[in-house]
Amino acid sequence: MIKIIIIIIIIIIIIIIITIIIIIIIIIIIIIIIIIIIVVVVVAVVVVVAVVVVVVIIIIIIIIIIFFFVIIIIIVIINNNIVSI
């Protein structure tokens, strides 16, 4: 009778230890997955921000170039008008 009780207690302890180990492993896996997701999201955000910044810079450069061309054309037209007058 005592041996049976001891065996049952040992089995219960083993089951508890195995359960705790499994729970710890699951928690570690979840933490790793969350870290990976966070890293991927951060990288994606950084890439998107970089692309947006590059596009904005290109647009600004194009606008500045167009602006300069317009100013040069206006100056040329004004000079032609002054010369013709």
MOTAKA-V344531 format. One record per pair of residues at least 4 apart in sequence whose C-alpha atoms are under 6 Angstrom apart, sorted by sequence separation. I is the first residue (numbers start at 1). J is the second residue. D is the distance in Angstrom with one decimal. If there is no record, write none. Layout:
# MOTAKA-V344531
I:J:D / I:J:D
This chain:
# MOTAKA-V344531
63:67:6.0 / 79:83:6.0 / 80:84:6.0
